[in-house]
Amino acid sequence: MTDLLHDPVALAQALIRQPTVTPCEDGAQDVLAEALGQLGFRTKRYRIETTDNLFARLGESGPHFCFSGHTDVVPVGDAAGWTHDPFGAEIVGGKLYGRGAADMKAAIAAFVSATARYLDDHGPPDGSIGFLISGDEEGPGTYGMKRLLPALAADGETFDACLVGEPTSEDALADVVKNGRRGSLNAVVRAVGRQGHVAYPHKAANPAPHLLDALADLRALTLDEGSPGFQPSRLEITSIDVGNPAHNVI
């Protein structure tokens, strides 16, 4: 483990090799807790329903600078379609392959390595360094930060600044750094109709055309004009499904 503390690539590989599909029993947080423990951090696991979360802190005074991230990853999909094992963490042609290589186990490994090197050069900080890591960011997010932050507040933990390791680069490493998060809203629109045969559409009520018209109107709305550092908000339609296995039935 000692070598992993100063080698972000090796630590990223160790984290990626834990198949932490959201939400999950988080073996990656086991690896991370062990690494941070060797650096002198006190760690605490917050198991909230189905989700593992981790908080670690070095120091007790302020200011408290916190690294924030998540160890869960999106599902693999068709594993047979992968060129490299999604949890193999192979390095091929100078590139690291696997779930979490970009979003965002590699960033967490960089956090740890940077902290280890800082402590080597400067010793313990005048304030505190924290790690705030959830296991439910890629899914509904129900039992991750939404529940973790109130639990930490109840334990008396406060923060002065936070660096989130989500990938924001566009063309080159670190070419874009975000100064905040504009937020998001997920919604499900349900249209209810009446079943019938396509040969007699006047006897049925087809909800699909009305739903498409409504979605077109919603997409035409201007949500905002953006703000410094952020492009305008967008409405993205991620799924349309009528659950109909027959082609001749409304």
C-alpha positions as a printed NumPy array, in Angstrom:
array([[  0.   ,   0.   ,   0.   ],
       [  2.871,   2.42 ,   0.725],
       [  3.841,   2.522,  -2.973],
       [  0.228,   3.272,  -3.906],
       [  0.212,   6.413,  -1.779],
       [  2.656,   8.213,  -4.065],
       [  1.682,   6.595,  -7.374],
       [ -1.68 ,   7.832,  -8.646],
       [ -1.689,   5.391, -11.567],
       [ -1.146,   2.335,  -9.379],
       [ -3.762,   3.51 ,  -6.892],
       [ -6.219,   4.244,  -9.703],
       [ -5.704,   0.682, -10.933],
       [ -6.362,  -0.696,  -7.459],
       [ -9.597,   1.294,  -7.242],
       [-10.772,   0.419, -10.757],
       [-10.282,  -3.286, -10.07 ],
       [-13.086,  -3.09 ,  -7.51 ],
       [-16.337,  -3.648,  -9.494],
       [-18.285,  -0.887,  -7.764],
       [-21.317,  -0.549, -10.034],
       [-23.716,   1.948,  -8.475],
       [-24.862,   1.6  ,  -5.736],
       [-22.821,  -1.139,  -4.183],
       [-20.846,  -2.735,  -1.405],
       [-17.881,  -0.495,  -1.995],
       [-14.576,  -2.346,  -2.077],
       [-12.939,   0.73 ,  -3.587],
       [-13.642,   2.616,  -0.377],
       [-11.927,  -0.193,   1.54 ],
       [ -8.792,   0.405,  -0.532],
       [ -9.106,   4.163,  -0.081],
       [ -9.685,   3.984,   3.686],
       [ -6.572,   1.839,   4.102],
       [ -4.473,   4.279,   2.066],
       [ -5.707,   7.329,   3.963],
       [ -5.24 ,   5.55 ,   7.278],
       [ -1.561,   5.088,   6.452],
       [ -1.313,   8.844,   5.892],
       [ -2.691,   9.503,   9.371],
       [ -6.299,  10.282,   8.476],
       [ -9.065,   9.252,  10.803],
       [-11.743,   7.557,   8.715],
       [-15.387,   6.805,   9.259],
       [-17.7  ,   4.742,   7.109],
       [-21.284,   5.874,   6.684],
       [-23.448,   2.982,   5.553],
       [-26.776,   4.498,   4.472],
       [-29.326,   1.905,   3.328],
       [-27.719,   0.251,   0.271],
       [-24.836,   2.696,  -0.098],
       [-21.325,   2.891,   1.342],
       [-19.905,   6.366,   1.983],
       [-16.577,   7.424,   3.437],
       [-15.325,  10.479,   5.301],
       [-11.709,  10.98 ,   6.278],
       [ -9.976,  13.911,   7.97 ],
       [ -6.431,  14.83 ,   8.859],
       [ -6.305,  17.597,  11.465],
       [ -8.98 ,  19.057,  13.714],
       [ -8.736,  22.827,  13.194],
       [ -9.715,  25.111,  10.339],
       [ -9.526,  25.96 ,   7.592],
       [-10.808,  22.615,   6.374],
       [-10.022,  21.881,   2.711],
       [-11.933,  18.864,   1.411],
       [-11.522,  16.654,  -1.626],
       [-14.889,  15.332,  -2.81 ],
       [-15.78 ,  12.505,  -5.151],
       [-17.441,   9.147,  -5.641],
       [-16.254,   5.579,  -6.092],
       [-19.315,   4.124,  -7.829],
       [-19.363,   3.712, -11.605],
       [-22.047,   3.3  , -14.252],
       [-22.984,  -0.231, -15.376],
       [-20.75 ,  -1.982, -17.884],
       [-23.456,  -2.733, -20.427],
       [-22.45 ,  -5.54 , -22.787],
       [-19.158,  -6.75 , -21.326],
       [-18.472,  -8.7  , -24.535],
       [-18.347,  -5.405, -26.409],
       [-15.371,  -4.158, -24.408],
       [-11.888,  -4.384, -25.889],
       [-10.419,  -4.452, -22.378],
       [-11.859,  -5.813, -19.137],
       [-13.882,  -2.916, -17.656],
       [-12.46 ,  -3.775, -14.234],
       [ -9.045,  -4.944, -15.383],
       [ -7.403,  -1.504, -15.209],
       [ -5.073,  -2.369, -18.082],
       [ -2.613,   0.183, -19.439],
       [ -2.335,  -0.106, -23.219],
       [ -0.544,   2.415, -25.37 ],
       [ -0.09 ,   4.714, -22.408],
       [ -3.825,   4.803, -21.646],
       [ -5.593,   3.387, -18.598],
       [ -8.771,   1.472, -19.448],
       [-11.653,   0.654, -17.126],
       [-14.755,   1.932, -15.432],
       [-13.752,   4.924, -13.332],
       [-10.591,   5.739, -15.292],
       [-12.135,   9.101, -16.159],
       [-15.12 ,   9.353, -13.851],
       [-13.704,   9.362, -11.269],
       [-11.48 ,   6.869,  -9.494],
       [ -8.377,   8.28 , -11.176],
       [ -9.183,  11.693,  -9.714],
       [ -9.446,  10.19 ,  -6.23 ],
       [ -6.07 ,   8.515,  -6.742],
       [ -4.647,  11.9  ,  -7.757],
       [ -6.113,  13.429,  -4.567],
       [ -4.35 ,  10.836,  -2.428],
       [ -1.036,  11.112,  -4.252],
       [ -1.05 ,  14.91 ,  -4.077],
       [ -1.829,  14.746,  -0.355],
       [  0.925,  12.203,   0.302],
       [  3.49 ,  14.321,  -1.526],
       [  2.346,  17.486,   0.253],
       [  2.713,  15.816,   3.634],
       [  6.182,  14.591,   2.667],
       [  7.256,  18.107,   1.715],
       [  5.444,  20.191,   4.33 ],
       [  4.278,  17.957,   7.156],
       [  0.804,  18.171,   8.703],
       [ -1.313,  21.124,   7.501],
       [ -2.046,  24.147,   9.674],
       [ -5.729,  23.365,   9.208],
       [ -7.354,  20.134,   8.032],
       [ -7.554,  18.057,   4.867],
       [-10.658,  16.009,   4.285],
       [-11.946,  13.357,   1.877],
       [-15.69 ,  13.251,   1.252],
       [-16.471,  10.185,  -0.864],
       [-19.901,   8.801,  -1.749],
       [-20.941,   5.551,  -3.369],
       [-24.167,   6.701,  -4.998],
       [-23.442,   9.459,  -7.525],
       [-23.971,   7.662, -10.812],
       [-27.398,   6.319,  -9.858],
       [-30.375,   8.008,  -8.174],
       [-28.081,   9.598,  -5.599],
       [-30.577,   8.891,  -2.855],
       [-28.172,   7.547,  -0.238],
       [-24.983,   9.373,  -1.205],
       [-24.193,  13.042,  -0.601],
       [-27.849,  13.906,  -0.005],
       [-27.822,  11.843,   3.185],
       [-24.099,  11.95 ,   3.932],
       [-23.838,  15.721,   4.378],
       [-26.572,  15.915,   7.07 ],
       [-24.923,  12.973,   8.862],
       [-21.581,  14.789,   8.846],
       [-23.219,  17.993,  10.078],
       [-24.734,  16.025,  12.94 ],
       [-21.216,  14.844,  13.776],
       [-20.037,  18.454,  13.888],
       [-18.053,  18.423,  10.63 ],
       [-17.794,  21.69 ,   8.674],
       [-15.932,  22.597,   5.481],
       [-14.305,  25.784,   4.194],
       [-13.506,  24.766,   0.615],
       [-14.115,  21.754,  -1.574],
       [-12.492,  20.426,  -4.733],
       [-14.616,  17.972,  -6.744],
       [-12.786,  15.574,  -9.035],
       [-15.426,  15.17 , -11.733],
       [-13.824,  15.22 , -15.205],
       [-14.272,  18.594, -16.936],
       [-11.482,  18.602, -19.523],
       [-12.515,  19.018, -23.154],
       [ -9.442,  18.914, -25.387],
       [ -6.471,  18.66 , -23.023],
       [ -5.904,  17.727, -19.406],
       [ -7.007,  20.511, -17.032],
       [ -8.003,  22.887, -19.849],
       [-11.362,  23.51 , -18.139],
       [-11.936,  23.946, -14.414],
       [-15.531,  24.494, -13.269],
       [-16.244,  26.983, -10.506],
       [-19.462,  25.369,  -9.358],
       [-22.385,  23.191, -10.366],
       [-25.546,  24.559, -11.896],
       [-27.689,  21.663, -10.689],
       [-30.065,  19.324, -12.497],
       [-33.666,  18.208, -12.521],
       [-34.85 ,  14.774, -13.604],
       [-38.485,  14.31 , -14.559],
       [-40.747,  11.583, -15.939],
       [-43.637,  12.626, -18.197],
       [-46.446,  10.074, -18.436],
       [-49.171,  10.183, -21.093],
       [-52.168,   7.872, -20.716],
       [-54.221,   6.701, -23.687],
       [-56.75 ,   4.033, -24.638],
       [-55.786,   0.806, -26.375],
       [-57.101,  -0.046, -29.822],
       [-56.237,  -1.471, -33.241],
       [-54.289,   0.733, -35.65 ],
       [-56.942,   0.049, -38.3  ],
       [-59.499,   1.864, -36.131],
       [-57.562,   4.746, -34.578],
       [-60.773,   6.718, -33.997],
       [-61.74 ,   4.12 , -31.429],
       [-58.477,   4.452, -29.538],
       [-56.601,   7.3  , -27.887],
       [-52.958,   7.224, -28.936],
       [-50.828,   9.032, -26.341],
       [-47.582,   8.859, -28.357],
       [-48.218,  11.785, -30.783],
       [-49.388,  14.027, -27.935],
       [-46.306,  13.118, -25.928],
       [-44.022,  13.892, -28.884],
       [-45.744,  17.248, -29.419],
       [-45.389,  18.094, -25.731],
       [-41.706,  17.148, -25.746],
       [-41.13 ,  19.292, -28.849],
       [-42.711,  22.271, -27.091],
       [-40.611,  21.684, -23.997],
       [-37.425,  21.461, -26.057],
       [-38.256,  24.792, -27.702],
       [-38.238,  26.575, -24.345],
       [-35.311,  28.81 , -23.424],
       [-34.426,  27.742, -19.903],
       [-31.765,  30.409, -19.274],
       [-28.939,  32.252, -20.986],
       [-26.152,  30.608, -19.034],
       [-23.771,  32.392, -16.69 ],
       [-20.034,  33.063, -16.409],
       [-18.329,  29.683, -16.654],
       [-21.491,  27.782, -17.6  ],
       [-23.26 ,  27.246, -20.894],
       [-27.065,  27.64 , -21.074],
       [-29.13 ,  24.893, -19.464],
       [-30.577,  22.263, -21.769],
       [-33.431,  19.811, -21.764],
       [-32.174,  16.363, -22.737],
       [-34.632,  13.546, -23.433],
       [-33.019,  10.292, -22.376],
       [-35.783,   7.735, -22.994],
       [-39.137,   7.412, -24.748],
       [-40.955,   4.118, -24.251],
       [-44.543,   2.97 , -24.746],
       [-43.834,  -0.625, -23.721],
       [-45.698,  -1.98 , -26.725],
       [-44.563,  -5.363, -28.14 ],
       [-47.118,  -5.311, -31.004],
       [-46.884,  -3.186, -34.154],
       [-50.59 ,  -3.187, -34.974],
       [-51.947,  -2.069, -31.628],
       [-52.17 ,   1.437, -30.169]])
